[in-house]
């Protein structure tokens, strides 16, 4: 299972980097991160390299925008295009469980996203070489949080890719799913303001929202520099749930 | 090795595979034949475990395809019809990926990849991108990929499509070579190929098994009266000659074909090779022979008769009798020709059956209908009238043919209408 996943992961990663899209995304992300850092974050923070660096690593809304837009682009082709070209038929008749296929693809997409976010380290490395070193462990924790959030979005993207046969449709639906998950917490809390306290206690709503509010979780833990296993498990659990959904959808393809 | 029991697959209301059962022993090479849409690929996909069956059971090497899917997948090499390979990889990389998927030990990988490439003759293209390969080379790359793990069972869906004739011969050799170590099930719609490669043939149409057996067996059982000897000779009286020919031992039917110049064509059907007997007869009667050839009953003929004549052929495999009733729905009904030869005394075109390119059991229908109309002397034999002058005109043939059954009710227009109606029906 692990060996098979690893084989698929390597294949997928190679496949990603054999396509121009991956390089274009990396280039864009690198340019954007560097530009934002030097033109906005650093001046905005009055030259505080660490504070500006933290804004690169999830401190601003830009991270969420990039995450919900870029992950579908990475995952959209992974299953839908293979289903179309027939390679999926080859893959699903080779001695590899479906779960290994999904895990391998999820791993490859997540590693790619991790590489993409790692471009945020470039301006900081330059700053560090210039003598101003940020608080590295804090940034690494934030980076880990970004990777975990990306993994969750990639799992949603894979499920969507398993469901639809057109990559573009898969990407769009994955984007909608990511967006819904991202704003659901905030929107629910806003709506909850209209609910009288004696009908549904506010605490109940907050308890429920806490179980799916990815943004708040990310902000209170990783961005704050706290590596809390509860939050790590929260993201891993949601990722696993969507990966499981993707496996189910992949298996259901046979029946369609 | 492969056991298929009552396999059924539906796609919504459409039944792609309908209650199919067959067995393959280890080491067998079986050809899977059928027209487009017969359910060949669907069956193969189910065998490979890609599609689940609606009903029925498949076991490969003793493992259930659905329940012990991974065990089965380890033992099969499946090459789908469209040869799915990652276009962005090189041939060698693709093979290495396959080797990893099948957990071929690291040390053996390079050697086995080299061997697989050599087997399909792609060694010089190992560094080529799969996406840049031509259709035939891609097909061979796919074959190499499915051969690499040395599976017990090879399921090849149209392995020779898109290949040039030389490559085709190579693939044929390859499959024959594989037959010693593997069980091979291959599908094709090229009959000559299946004939050349596979000792055993499975013919399916509309999801049902029409025939199953060795080529010789099938031809003998279902071919409808063995071999055909074609004779072209200059004879004075074709009917008399036909009578003489049909009196030869072993002859089942004699058809009188077209008359070209002074030569008349006869088609003599019977047991085995009748050329010598026919030749001896021709010598004795001093007919000037122009052609004397033996047509071995081919799979193609059998296939056409099975698939096209499915209505008359029975749905139960292996029991298609040569005396099956003629198809009633056929626009060019064999019944028509018979009433021509029997009922109408005028120049009746004996070449009417020639219109039917597949010659579906004209002998059987002739024996049945002939006896009814004019009390033909012996069942199974067919003594035709000599072809009249106007039959040489090809345009006249359909008219005289449709003329005959409608001879009671007059004019040509009405007979034409009636013929149309019959066609419509």
Interface residues (C-beta under 8 A of the other chain):
Chain A: X3 X4 X7 X10 X11 X14 X15 X18 X19 X85 X86 X87 X88 X89 X90 X92 X93 X94 X95 X96 X97 X254 X255
Chain B: X45 X48 X49 X50 X51 X52 X70 X73 X74 X76 X78 X80 X82 X83 X84 X85 X86 X87 X88 X89 X93 X97 X98 X100 X101 X102 X103 X145
